Amino acid sequence: MPPPIPKSRFQTETVDGVLVVSLLDAEIVDDFTLNAVRDALNGLVADRNPARMVLNLAKVRKFSTEFLANLLGLKSRLKKVKGSMKICCVAPYLMEAVRILHLERELDVHPEEQAAVDAF
């Protein structure tokens, strides 16, 4: 049975002046979920224009490489509005995919949320 679909795709909070966005989907692999998460994050960036954002992936247990491409696109959109993004709490087995694709620096990945916040 697939995991339940969350009502919202993420929760937000501000920590030390940084917008922390915690994704709620456990699996981001099918087209519906990929598009919904992408659109929700792009909408958040358009609405809030955050200067500093941390994307917390602690609840994500499975994602596709297309999701990583979406994150690169999100980072690019933030950069256009003078914002920046860091990612945290990527499960070790998912982090392996990030490393294989040589994206750990491009995506600015940190092991814990506070480390990502402190990196600004």
Backbone atoms as SQL, in Angstrom:
CREATE TABLE atoms (id INTEGER PRIMARY KEY, chain TEXT, resi INTEGER, resn TEXT, atom TEXT, x REAL, y REAL, z REAL);
INSERT INTO atoms VALUES
  (1, 'A', 1, 'MET', 'N', 0.842, -1.173, 0.000),
  (2, 'A', 1, 'MET', 'CA', 0.000, 0.000, 0.000),
  (3, 'A', 1, 'MET', 'C', 0.893, 1.243, 0.000),
  (4, 'A', 2, 'PRO', 'N', 0.625, 2.227, -0.882),
  (5, 'A', 2, 'PRO', 'CA', 1.452, 3.424, -0.916),
  (6, 'A', 2, 'PRO', 'C', 1.248, 4.262, 0.344),
  (7, 'A', 3, 'PRO', 'N', 2.247, 5.084, 0.689),
  (8, 'A', 3, 'PRO', 'CA', 2.105, 5.925, 1.876),
  (9, 'A', 3, 'PRO', 'C', 0.981, 6.943, 1.657),
  (10, 'A', 4, 'PRO', 'N', 0.341, 7.391, 2.735),
  (11, 'A', 4, 'PRO', 'CA', -0.731, 8.375, 2.587),
  (12, 'A', 4, 'PRO', 'C', -0.196, 9.688, 2.016),
  (13, 'A', 5, 'ILE', 'N', -1.040, 10.359, 1.235),
  (14, 'A', 5, 'ILE', 'CA', -0.657, 11.646, 0.654),
  (15, 'A', 5, 'ILE', 'C', -0.939, 12.735, 1.685),
  (16, 'A', 6, 'PRO', 'N', 0.068, 13.522, 2.038),
  (17, 'A', 6, 'PRO', 'CA', -0.158, 14.575, 3.025),
  (18, 'A', 6, 'PRO', 'C', -1.053, 15.673, 2.445),
  (19, 'A', 7, 'LYS', 'N', -1.836, 16.327, 3.322),
  (20, 'A', 7, 'LYS', 'CA', -2.699, 17.429, 2.880),
  (21, 'A', 7, 'LYS', 'C', -1.851, 18.562, 2.337),
  (22, 'A', 8, 'SER', 'N', -0.772, 18.843, 3.004),
  (23, 'A', 8, 'SER', 'CA', 0.182, 19.843, 2.551),
  (24, 'A', 8, 'SER', 'C', 1.464, 19.103, 2.199),
  (25, 'A', 9, 'ARG', 'N', 2.199, 19.615, 1.279),
  (26, 'A', 9, 'ARG', 'CA', 3.445, 18.976, 0.867),
  (27, 'A', 9, 'ARG', 'C', 4.595, 19.283, 1.814),
  (28, 'A', 10, 'PHE', 'N', 4.453, 20.320, 2.622),
  (29, 'A', 10, 'PHE', 'CA', 5.541, 20.698, 3.529),
  (30, 'A', 10, 'PHE', 'C', 5.013, 21.503, 4.709),
  (31, 'A', 11, 'GLN', 'N', 5.862, 21.635, 5.723),
  (32, 'A', 11, 'GLN', 'CA', 5.635, 22.521, 6.854),
  (33, 'A', 11, 'GLN', 'C', 6.752, 23.550, 6.839),
  (34, 'A', 12, 'THR', 'N', 6.452, 24.759, 7.270),
  (35, 'A', 12, 'THR', 'CA', 7.487, 25.787, 7.316),
  (36, 'A', 12, 'THR', 'C', 7.604, 26.352, 8.729),
  (37, 'A', 13, 'GLU', 'N', 8.797, 26.791, 9.017),
  (38, 'A', 13, 'GLU', 'CA', 9.070, 27.524, 10.249),
  (39, 'A', 13, 'GLU', 'C', 10.282, 28.404, 9.995),
  (40, 'A', 14, 'THR', 'N', 10.451, 29.417, 10.801),
  (41, 'A', 14, 'THR', 'CA', 11.619, 30.284, 10.685),
  (42, 'A', 14, 'THR', 'C', 12.542, 29.996, 11.861),
  (43, 'A', 15, 'VAL', 'N', 13.778, 29.680, 11.554),
  (44, 'A', 15, 'VAL', 'CA', 14.786, 29.382, 12.565),
  (45, 'A', 15, 'VAL', 'C', 15.961, 30.328, 12.347),
  (46, 'A', 16, 'ASP', 'N', 16.226, 31.171, 13.319),
  (47, 'A', 16, 'ASP', 'CA', 17.337, 32.128, 13.234),
  (48, 'A', 16, 'ASP', 'C', 17.290, 32.938, 11.943),
  (49, 'A', 17, 'GLY', 'N', 16.093, 33.345, 11.530),
  (50, 'A', 17, 'GLY', 'CA', 15.935, 34.158, 10.336),
  (51, 'A', 17, 'GLY', 'C', 15.989, 33.392, 9.022),
  (52, 'A', 18, 'VAL', 'N', 16.038, 32.054, 9.100),
  (53, 'A', 18, 'VAL', 'CA', 16.111, 31.205, 7.909),
  (54, 'A', 18, 'VAL', 'C', 14.765, 30.471, 7.773),
  (55, 'A', 19, 'LEU', 'N', 14.205, 30.476, 6.564),
  (56, 'A', 19, 'LEU', 'CA', 12.984, 29.725, 6.306),
  (57, 'A', 19, 'LEU', 'C', 13.341, 28.245, 6.181),
  (58, 'A', 20, 'VAL', 'N', 12.808, 27.429, 7.086),
  (59, 'A', 20, 'VAL', 'CA', 13.038, 25.978, 7.054),
  (60, 'A', 20, 'VAL', 'C', 11.774, 25.327, 6.516),
  (61, 'A', 21, 'VAL', 'N', 11.932, 24.583, 5.435),
  (62, 'A', 21, 'VAL', 'CA', 10.818, 23.908, 4.774),
  (63, 'A', 21, 'VAL', 'C', 11.041, 22.408, 4.924),
  (64, 'A', 22, 'SER', 'N', 10.148, 21.752, 5.645),
  (65, 'A', 22, 'SER', 'CA', 10.251, 20.308, 5.862),
  (66, 'A', 22, 'SER', 'C', 9.257, 19.594, 4.966),
  (67, 'A', 23, 'LEU', 'N', 9.771, 18.790, 4.047),
  (68, 'A', 23, 'LEU', 'CA', 8.902, 18.032, 3.155),
  (69, 'A', 23, 'LEU', 'C', 8.208, 16.926, 3.934),
  (70, 'A', 24, 'LEU', 'N', 6.949, 16.646, 3.571),
  (71, 'A', 24, 'LEU', 'CA', 6.152, 15.661, 4.299),
  (72, 'A', 24, 'LEU', 'C', 5.941, 14.362, 3.528),
  (73, 'A', 25, 'ASP', 'N', 6.184, 14.366, 2.227),
  (74, 'A', 25, 'ASP', 'CA', 6.014, 13.156, 1.425),
  (75, 'A', 25, 'ASP', 'C', 7.144, 12.174, 1.719),
  (76, 'A', 26, 'ALA', 'N', 6.805, 10.917, 1.946),
  (77, 'A', 26, 'ALA', 'CA', 7.818, 9.891, 2.177),
  (78, 'A', 26, 'ALA', 'C', 8.446, 9.429, 0.867),
  (79, 'A', 27, 'GLU', 'N', 7.656, 9.453, -0.208),
  (80, 'A', 27, 'GLU', 'CA', 8.151, 9.013, -1.514),
  (81, 'A', 27, 'GLU', 'C', 7.853, 10.089, -2.549),
  (82, 'A', 28, 'ILE', 'N', 8.885, 10.503, -3.260),
  (83, 'A', 28, 'ILE', 'CA', 8.735, 11.504, -4.322),
  (84, 'A', 28, 'ILE', 'C', 9.295, 10.875, -5.591),
  (85, 'A', 29, 'VAL', 'N', 8.489, 9.991, -6.172),
  (86, 'A', 29, 'VAL', 'CA', 8.951, 9.239, -7.341),
  (87, 'A', 29, 'VAL', 'C', 7.983, 9.276, -8.519),
  (88, 'A', 30, 'ASP', 'N', 6.681, 9.283, -8.244),
  (89, 'A', 30, 'ASP', 'CA', 5.724, 9.254, -9.353),
  (90, 'A', 30, 'ASP', 'C', 5.486, 10.677, -9.864),
  (91, 'A', 31, 'ASP', 'N', 4.999, 10.777, -11.090),
  (92, 'A', 31, 'ASP', 'CA', 4.802, 12.082, -11.726),
  (93, 'A', 31, 'ASP', 'C', 3.884, 12.995, -10.924),
  (94, 'A', 32, 'PHE', 'N', 2.804, 12.445, -10.383),
  (95, 'A', 32, 'PHE', 'CA', 1.866, 13.267, -9.625),
  (96, 'A', 32, 'PHE', 'C', 2.565, 13.922, -8.435),
  (97, 'A', 33, 'THR', 'N', 3.279, 13.127, -7.649),
  (98, 'A', 33, 'THR', 'CA', 3.954, 13.657, -6.462),
  (99, 'A', 33, 'THR', 'C', 5.083, 14.591, -6.846),
  (100, 'A', 34, 'LEU', 'N', 5.880, 14.213, -7.846),
  (101, 'A', 34, 'LEU', 'CA', 6.965, 15.089, -8.306),
  (102, 'A', 34, 'LEU', 'C', 6.436, 16.459, -8.693),
  (103, 'A', 35, 'ASN', 'N', 5.371, 16.474, -9.500),
  (104, 'A', 35, 'ASN', 'CA', 4.803, 17.742, -9.951),
  (105, 'A', 35, 'ASN', 'C', 4.194, 18.534, -8.804),
  (106, 'A', 36, 'ALA', 'N', 3.510, 17.847, -7.896),
  (107, 'A', 36, 'ALA', 'CA', 2.875, 18.527, -6.770),
  (108, 'A', 36, 'ALA', 'C', 3.916, 19.161, -5.845),
  (109, 'A', 37, 'VAL', 'N', 4.980, 18.427, -5.547),
  (110, 'A', 37, 'VAL', 'CA', 6.044, 18.966, -4.686),
  (111, 'A', 37, 'VAL', 'C', 6.746, 20.120, -5.382),
  (112, 'A', 38, 'ARG', 'N', 7.078, 19.939, -6.651),
  (113, 'A', 38, 'ARG', 'CA', 7.740, 21.008, -7.416),
  (114, 'A', 38, 'ARG', 'C', 6.881, 22.270, -7.430),
  (115, 'A', 39, 'ASP', 'N', 5.609, 22.124, -7.759),
  (116, 'A', 39, 'ASP', 'CA', 4.719, 23.280, -7.849),
  (117, 'A', 39, 'ASP', 'C', 4.540, 23.961, -6.491),
  (118, 'A', 40, 'ALA', 'N', 4.420, 23.165, -5.431),
  (119, 'A', 40, 'ALA', 'CA', 4.261, 23.732, -4.085),
  (120, 'A', 40, 'ALA', 'C', 5.508, 24.526, -3.673),
  (121, 'A', 41, 'LEU', 'N', 6.687, 23.970, -3.937),
  (122, 'A', 41, 'LEU', 'CA', 7.927, 24.676, -3.587),
  (123, 'A', 41, 'LEU', 'C', 8.115, 25.931, -4.436),
  (124, 'A', 42, 'ASN', 'N', 7.818, 25.834, -5.724),
  (125, 'A', 42, 'ASN', 'CA', 7.935, 27.015, -6.584),
  (126, 'A', 42, 'ASN', 'C', 6.954, 28.103, -6.144),
  (127, 'A', 43, 'GLY', 'N', 5.751, 27.698, -5.752),
  (128, 'A', 43, 'GLY', 'CA', 4.773, 28.658, -5.244),
  (129, 'A', 43, 'GLY', 'C', 5.242, 29.325, -3.961),
  (130, 'A', 44, 'LEU', 'N', 5.846, 28.546, -3.085),
  (131, 'A', 44, 'LEU', 'CA', 6.387, 29.092, -1.842),
  (132, 'A', 44, 'LEU', 'C', 7.452, 30.142, -2.135),
  (133, 'A', 45, 'VAL', 'N', 8.348, 29.833, -3.043),
  (134, 'A', 45, 'VAL', 'CA', 9.415, 30.776, -3.396),
  (135, 'A', 45, 'VAL', 'C', 8.816, 32.041, -4.017),
  (136, 'A', 46, 'ALA', 'N', 7.830, 31.880, -4.895),
  (137, 'A', 46, 'ALA', 'CA', 7.192, 33.036, -5.535),
  (138, 'A', 46, 'ALA', 'C', 6.466, 33.907, -4.503),
  (139, 'A', 47, 'ASP', 'N', 5.810, 33.269, -3.534),
  (140, 'A', 47, 'ASP', 'CA', 5.039, 34.008, -2.530),
  (141, 'A', 47, 'ASP', 'C', 5.909, 34.679, -1.473),
  (142, 'A', 48, 'ARG', 'N', 6.914, 33.960, -1.011),
  (143, 'A', 48, 'ARG', 'CA', 7.696, 34.446, 0.130),
  (144, 'A', 48, 'ARG', 'C', 9.024, 35.096, -0.240),
  (145, 'A', 49, 'ASN', 'N', 9.562, 34.756, -1.404),
  (146, 'A', 49, 'ASN', 'CA', 10.843, 35.328, -1.827),
  (147, 'A', 49, 'ASN', 'C', 11.914, 35.194, -0.741),
  (148, 'A', 50, 'PRO', 'N', 12.141, 33.996, -0.218),
  (149, 'A', 50, 'PRO', 'CA', 13.069, 33.865, 0.913),
  (150, 'A', 50, 'PRO', 'C', 14.524, 34.136, 0.507),
  (151, 'A', 51, 'ALA', 'N', 15.224, 34.879, 1.340),
  (152, 'A', 51, 'ALA', 'CA', 16.646, 35.135, 1.089),
  (153, 'A', 51, 'ALA', 'C', 17.481, 33.907, 1.462),
  (154, 'A', 52, 'ARG', 'N', 17.027, 33.204, 2.510),
  (155, 'A', 52, 'ARG', 'CA', 17.743, 32.021, 2.990),
  (156, 'A', 52, 'ARG', 'C', 16.729, 30.926, 3.288),
  (157, 'A', 53, 'MET', 'N', 16.953, 29.765, 2.693),
  (158, 'A', 53, 'MET', 'CA', 16.002, 28.672, 2.857),
  (159, 'A', 53, 'MET', 'C', 16.741, 27.354, 3.064),
  (160, 'A', 54, 'VAL', 'N', 16.245, 26.551, 3.995),
  (161, 'A', 54, 'VAL', 'CA', 16.745, 25.200, 4.217),
  (162, 'A', 54, 'VAL', 'C', 15.612, 24.244, 3.883),
  (163, 'A', 55, 'LEU', 'N', 15.919, 23.264, 3.067),
  (164, 'A', 55, 'LEU', 'CA', 14.950, 22.230, 2.706),
  (165, 'A', 55, 'LEU', 'C', 15.300, 20.971, 3.492),
  (166, 'A', 56, 'ASN', 'N', 14.422, 20.593, 4.423),
  (167, 'A', 56, 'ASN', 'CA', 14.649, 19.451, 5.290),
  (168, 'A', 56, 'ASN', 'C', 13.981, 18.215, 4.669),
  (169, 'A', 57, 'LEU', 'N', 14.778, 17.203, 4.373),
  (170, 'A', 57, 'LEU', 'CA', 14.286, 15.986, 3.735),
  (171, 'A', 57, 'LEU', 'C', 14.200, 14.795, 4.704),
  (172, 'A', 58, 'ALA', 'N', 14.100, 15.061, 5.995),
  (173, 'A', 58, 'ALA', 'CA', 14.118, 13.985, 7.002),
  (174, 'A', 58, 'ALA', 'C', 13.024, 12.947, 6.796),
  (175, 'A', 59, 'LYS', 'N', 11.860, 13.343, 6.312),
  (176, 'A', 59, 'LYS', 'CA', 10.752, 12.393, 6.150),
  (177, 'A', 59, 'LYS', 'C', 10.765, 11.692, 4.800),
  (178, 'A', 60, 'VAL', 'N', 11.622, 12.128, 3.902),
  (179, 'A', 60, 'VAL', 'CA', 11.681, 11.536, 2.561),
  (180, 'A', 60, 'VAL', 'C', 12.483, 10.238, 2.622),
  (181, 'A', 61, 'ARG', 'N', 11.883, 9.157, 2.184),
  (182, 'A', 61, 'ARG', 'CA', 12.529, 7.841, 2.202),
  (183, 'A', 61, 'ARG', 'C', 12.895, 7.349, 0.805),
  (184, 'A', 62, 'LYS', 'N', 12.311, 7.982, -0.216),
  (185, 'A', 62, 'LYS', 'CA', 12.577, 7.547, -1.584),
  (186, 'A', 62, 'LYS', 'C', 12.321, 8.730, -2.510),
  (187, 'A', 63, 'PHE', 'N', 13.272, 8.981, -3.434),
  (188, 'A', 63, 'PHE', 'CA', 13.044, 10.007, -4.446),
  (189, 'A', 63, 'PHE', 'C', 13.685, 9.597, -5.758),
  (190, 'A', 64, 'SER', 'N', 13.235, 10.215, -6.825),
  (191, 'A', 64, 'SER', 'CA', 13.780, 9.929, -8.149),
  (192, 'A', 64, 'SER', 'C', 14.847, 10.969, -8.487),
  (193, 'A', 65, 'THR', 'N', 15.618, 10.670, -9.506),
  (194, 'A', 65, 'THR', 'CA', 16.616, 11.648, -9.944),
  (195, 'A', 65, 'THR', 'C', 15.938, 12.898, -10.498),
  (196, 'A', 66, 'GLU', 'N', 14.724, 12.768, -10.984),
  (197, 'A', 66, 'GLU', 'CA', 13.985, 13.952, -11.446),
  (198, 'A', 66, 'GLU', 'C', 13.738, 14.913, -10.280),
  (199, 'A', 67, 'PHE', 'N', 13.540, 14.385, -9.090),
  (200, 'A', 67, 'PHE', 'CA', 13.387, 15.230, -7.907),
  (201, 'A', 67, 'PHE', 'C', 14.658, 16.047, -7.683),
  (202, 'A', 68, 'LEU', 'N', 15.813, 15.426, -7.864),
  (203, 'A', 68, 'LEU', 'CA', 17.074, 16.164, -7.723),
  (204, 'A', 68, 'LEU', 'C', 17.161, 17.278, -8.762),
  (205, 'A', 69, 'ALA', 'N', 16.711, 17.001, -9.980),
  (206, 'A', 69, 'ALA', 'CA', 16.685, 18.040, -11.023),
  (207, 'A', 69, 'ALA', 'C', 15.752, 19.173, -10.613),
  (208, 'A', 70, 'ASN', 'N', 14.620, 18.828, -10.003),
  (209, 'A', 70, 'ASN', 'CA', 13.698, 19.863, -9.518),
  (210, 'A', 70, 'ASN', 'C', 14.352, 20.729, -8.446),
  (211, 'A', 71, 'LEU', 'N', 15.160, 20.116, -7.581),
  (212, 'A', 71, 'LEU', 'CA', 15.856, 20.881, -6.550),
  (213, 'A', 71, 'LEU', 'C', 16.872, 21.842, -7.166),
  (214, 'A', 72, 'LEU', 'N', 17.550, 21.399, -8.203),
  (215, 'A', 72, 'LEU', 'CA', 18.480, 22.295, -8.899),
  (216, 'A', 72, 'LEU', 'C', 17.729, 23.469, -9.525),
  (217, 'A', 73, 'GLY', 'N', 16.557, 23.206, -10.081),
  (218, 'A', 73, 'GLY', 'CA', 15.734, 24.272, -10.639),
  (219, 'A', 73, 'GLY', 'C', 15.266, 25.245, -9.567),
  (220, 'A', 74, 'LEU', 'N', 14.889, 24.722, -8.412),
  (221, 'A', 74, 'LEU', 'CA', 14.464, 25.565, -7.296),
  (222, 'A', 74, 'LEU', 'C', 15.617, 26.448, -6.831),
  (223, 'A', 75, 'LYS', 'N', 16.789, 25.864, -6.741),
  (224, 'A', 75, 'LYS', 'CA', 17.966, 26.641, -6.342),
  (225, 'A', 75, 'LYS', 'C', 18.216, 27.780, -7.337),
  (226, 'A', 76, 'SER', 'N', 18.063, 27.496, -8.608),
  (227, 'A', 76, 'SER', 'CA', 18.245, 28.501, -9.650),
  (228, 'A', 76, 'SER', 'C', 17.220, 29.631, -9.518),
  (229, 'A', 77, 'ARG', 'N', 15.949, 29.278, -9.238),
  (230, 'A', 77, 'ARG', 'CA', 14.922, 30.304, -9.059),
  (231, 'A', 77, 'ARG', 'C', 15.222, 31.180, -7.850),
  (232, 'A', 78, 'LEU', 'N', 15.696, 30.566, -6.784),
  (233, 'A', 78, 'LEU', 'CA', 16.063, 31.341, -5.600),
  (234, 'A', 78, 'LEU', 'C', 17.217, 32.295, -5.906),
  (235, 'A', 79, 'LYS', 'N', 18.177, 31.807, -6.647),
  (236, 'A', 79, 'LYS', 'CA', 19.345, 32.623, -6.991),
  (237, 'A', 79, 'LYS', 'C', 18.930, 33.868, -7.792),
  (238, 'A', 80, 'LYS', 'N', 17.931, 33.714, -8.661),
  (239, 'A', 80, 'LYS', 'CA', 17.453, 34.844, -9.477),
  (240, 'A', 80, 'LYS', 'C', 16.854, 35.950, -8.624),
  (241, 'A', 81, 'VAL', 'N', 16.338, 35.603, -7.450),
  (242, 'A', 81, 'VAL', 'CA', 15.763, 36.617, -6.556),
  (243, 'A', 81, 'VAL', 'C', 16.694, 36.883, -5.367),
  (244, 'A', 82, 'LYS', 'N', 17.978, 36.600, -5.574),
  (245, 'A', 82, 'LYS', 'CA', 19.026, 36.851, -4.579),
  (246, 'A', 82, 'LYS', 'C', 18.879, 36.004, -3.316),
  (247, 'A', 83, 'GLY', 'N', 18.288, 34.818, -3.480),
  (248, 'A', 83, 'GLY', 'CA', 18.149, 33.909, -2.357),
  (249, 'A', 83, 'GLY', 'C', 19.104, 32.740, -2.487),
  (250, 'A', 84, 'SER', 'N', 19.189, 31.943, -1.431),
  (251, 'A', 84, 'SER', 'CA', 20.025, 30.747, -1.485),
  (252, 'A', 84, 'SER', 'C', 19.355, 29.636, -0.681),
  (253, 'A', 85, 'MET', 'N', 19.765, 28.420, -0.979),
  (254, 'A', 85, 'MET', 'CA', 19.135, 27.250, -0.378),
  (255, 'A', 85, 'MET', 'C', 20.188, 26.238, 0.046),
  (256, 'A', 86, 'LYS', 'N', 19.901, 25.599, 1.155),
  (257, 'A', 86, 'LYS', 'CA', 20.701, 24.482, 1.616),
  (258, 'A', 86, 'LYS', 'C', 19.734, 23.323, 1.872),
  (259, 'A', 87, 'ILE', 'N', 20.251, 22.117, 1.850),
  (260, 'A', 87, 'ILE', 'CA', 19.431, 20.921, 2.058),
  (261, 'A', 87, 'ILE', 'C', 19.987, 20.168, 3.256),
  (262, 'A', 88, 'CYS', 'N', 19.089, 19.551, 4.020),
  (263, 'A', 88, 'CYS', 'CA', 19.563, 18.805, 5.190),
  (264, 'A', 88, 'CYS', 'C', 18.772, 17.529, 5.381),
  (265, 'A', 89, 'CYS', 'N', 19.329, 16.684, 6.244),
  (266, 'A', 89, 'CYS', 'CA', 18.671, 15.471, 6.729),
  (267, 'A', 89, 'CYS', 'C', 18.324, 14.484, 5.618),
  (268, 'A', 90, 'VAL', 'N', 19.218, 14.312, 4.672),
  (269, 'A', 90, 'VAL', 'CA', 19.017, 13.346, 3.594),
  (270, 'A', 90, 'VAL', 'C', 19.409, 11.970, 4.130),
  (271, 'A', 91, 'ALA', 'N', 18.531, 11.000, 3.990),
  (272, 'A', 91, 'ALA', 'CA', 18.818, 9.641, 4.455),
  (273, 'A', 91, 'ALA', 'C', 20.108, 9.141, 3.808),
  (274, 'A', 92, 'PRO', 'N', 20.942, 8.391, 4.548),
  (275, 'A', 92, 'PRO', 'CA', 22.237, 7.956, 4.012),
  (276, 'A', 92, 'PRO', 'C', 22.148, 7.224, 2.680),
  (277, 'A', 93, 'TYR', 'N', 21.164, 6.355, 2.506),
  (278, 'A', 93, 'TYR', 'CA', 21.060, 5.622, 1.239),
  (279, 'A', 93, 'TYR', 'C', 20.608, 6.539, 0.096),
  (280, 'A', 94, 'LEU', 'N', 19.910, 7.635, 0.392),
  (281, 'A', 94, 'LEU', 'CA', 19.556, 8.609, -0.637),
  (282, 'A', 94, 'LEU', 'C', 20.735, 9.536, -0.925),
  (283, 'A', 95, 'MET', 'N', 21.505, 9.789, 0.106),
  (284, 'A', 95, 'MET', 'CA', 22.688, 10.638, -0.064),
  (285, 'A', 95, 'MET', 'C', 23.666, 9.990, -1.034),
  (286, 'A', 96, 'GLU', 'N', 23.667, 8.682, -1.084),
  (287, 'A', 96, 'GLU', 'CA', 24.545, 7.972, -2.019),
  (288, 'A', 96, 'GLU', 'C', 24.224, 8.364, -3.460),
  (289, 'A', 97, 'ALA', 'N', 22.956, 8.513, -3.797),
  (290, 'A', 97, 'ALA', 'CA', 22.569, 8.949, -5.150),
  (291, 'A', 97, 'ALA', 'C', 23.063, 10.365, -5.417),
  (292, 'A', 98, 'VAL', 'N', 22.972, 11.214, -4.412),
  (293, 'A', 98, 'VAL', 'CA', 23.464, 12.599, -4.548),
  (294, 'A', 98, 'VAL', 'C', 24.962, 12.584, -4.819),
  (295, 'A', 99, 'ARG', 'N', 25.687, 11.740, -4.105),
  (296, 'A', 99, 'ARG', 'CA', 27.144, 11.639, -4.291),
  (297, 'A', 99, 'ARG', 'C', 27.510, 11.074, -5.664),
  (298, 'A', 100, 'ILE', 'N', 26.810, 10.036, -6.084),
  (299, 'A', 100, 'ILE', 'CA', 27.083, 9.417, -7.387),
  (300, 'A', 100, 'ILE', 'C', 26.926, 10.434, -8.507),
  (301, 'A', 101, 'LEU', 'N', 25.945, 11.315, -8.358),
  (302, 'A', 101, 'LEU', 'CA', 25.695, 12.350, -9.365),
  (303, 'A', 101, 'LEU', 'C', 26.536, 13.607, -9.138),
  (304, 'A', 102, 'HIS', 'N', 27.399, 13.575, -8.115),
  (305, 'A', 102, 'HIS', 'CA', 28.291, 14.691, -7.792),
  (306, 'A', 102, 'HIS', 'C', 27.520, 15.979, -7.526),
  (307, 'A', 103, 'LEU', 'N', 26.435, 15.871, -6.757),
  (308, 'A', 103, 'LEU', 'CA', 25.586, 17.028, -6.489),
  (309, 'A', 103, 'LEU', 'C', 25.671, 17.539, -5.052),
  (310, 'A', 104, 'GLU', 'N', 26.493, 16.923, -4.203),
  (311, 'A', 104, 'GLU', 'CA', 26.510, 17.323, -2.801),
  (312, 'A', 104, 'GLU', 'C', 26.937, 18.780, -2.616),
  (313, 'A', 105, 'ARG', 'N', 27.857, 19.283, -3.411),
  (314, 'A', 105, 'ARG', 'CA', 28.259, 20.693, -3.306),
  (315, 'A', 105, 'ARG', 'C', 27.240, 21.602, -3.984),
  (316, 'A', 106, 'GLU', 'N', 26.775, 21.181, -5.156),
  (317, 'A', 106, 'GLU', 'CA', 25.805, 21.987, -5.900),
  (318, 'A', 106, 'GLU', 'C', 24.531, 22.195, -5.085),
  (319, 'A', 107, 'LEU', 'N', 24.104, 21.154, -4.374),
  (320, 'A', 107, 'LEU', 'CA', 22.895, 21.251, -3.567),
  (321, 'A', 107, 'LEU', 'C', 23.179, 21.710, -2.137),
  (322, 'A', 108, 'ASP', 'N', 24.436, 21.821, -1.748),
  (323, 'A', 108, 'ASP', 'CA', 24.852, 22.295, -0.424),
  (324, 'A', 108, 'ASP', 'C', 24.135, 21.498, 0.678),
  (325, 'A', 109, 'VAL', 'N', 24.466, 20.215, 0.764),
  (326, 'A', 109, 'VAL', 'CA', 23.798, 19.285, 1.671),
  (327, 'A', 109, 'VAL', 'C', 24.498, 19.259, 3.033),
  (328, 'A', 110, 'HIS', 'N', 23.694, 19.276, 4.090),
  (329, 'A', 110, 'HIS', 'CA', 24.199, 19.233, 5.465),
  (330, 'A', 110, 'HIS', 'C', 23.514, 18.082, 6.209),
  (331, 'A', 111, 'PRO', 'N', 24.209, 17.479, 7.172),
  (332, 'A', 111, 'PRO', 'CA', 23.648, 16.307, 7.854),
  (333, 'A', 111, 'PRO', 'C', 22.452, 16.632, 8.755),
  (334, 'A', 112, 'GLU', 'N', 22.423, 17.827, 9.352),
  (335, 'A', 112, 'GLU', 'CA', 21.369, 18.178, 10.288),
  (336, 'A', 112, 'GLU', 'C', 20.824, 19.571, 9.990),
  (337, 'A', 113, 'GLU', 'N', 19.590, 19.795, 10.423),
  (338, 'A', 113, 'GLU', 'CA', 18.941, 21.081, 10.143),
  (339, 'A', 113, 'GLU', 'C', 19.710, 22.263, 10.725),
  (340, 'A', 114, 'GLN', 'N', 20.104, 22.159, 11.980),
  (341, 'A', 114, 'GLN', 'CA', 20.804, 23.309, 12.590),
  (342, 'A', 114, 'GLN', 'C', 22.125, 23.586, 11.908),
  (343, 'A', 115, 'ALA', 'N', 22.813, 22.543, 11.441),
  (344, 'A', 115, 'ALA', 'CA', 24.067, 22.754, 10.696),
  (345, 'A', 115, 'ALA', 'C', 23.807, 23.524, 9.397),
  (346, 'A', 116, 'ALA', 'N', 22.700, 23.219, 8.739),
  (347, 'A', 116, 'ALA', 'CA', 22.347, 23.932, 7.496),
  (348, 'A', 116, 'ALA', 'C', 22.006, 25.388, 7.805),
  (349, 'A', 117, 'VAL', 'N', 21.240, 25.617, 8.864),
  (350, 'A', 117, 'VAL', 'CA', 20.883, 26.982, 9.262),
  (351, 'A', 117, 'VAL', 'C', 22.148, 27.761, 9.621),
  (352, 'A', 118, 'ASP', 'N', 23.033, 27.142, 10.393),
  (353, 'A', 118, 'ASP', 'CA', 24.267, 27.798, 10.823),
  (354, 'A', 118, 'ASP', 'C', 25.207, 28.097, 9.663),
  (355, 'A', 119, 'ALA', 'N', 25.061, 27.372, 8.556),
  (356, 'A', 119, 'ALA', 'CA', 25.958, 27.552, 7.409),
  (357, 'A', 119, 'ALA', 'C', 25.691, 28.859, 6.643),
  (358, 'A', 120, 'PHE', 'N', 24.597, 29.555, 6.964),
  (359, 'A', 120, 'PHE', 'CA', 24.312, 30.816, 6.277),
  (360, 'A', 120, 'PHE', 'C', 25.138, 31.941, 6.817);
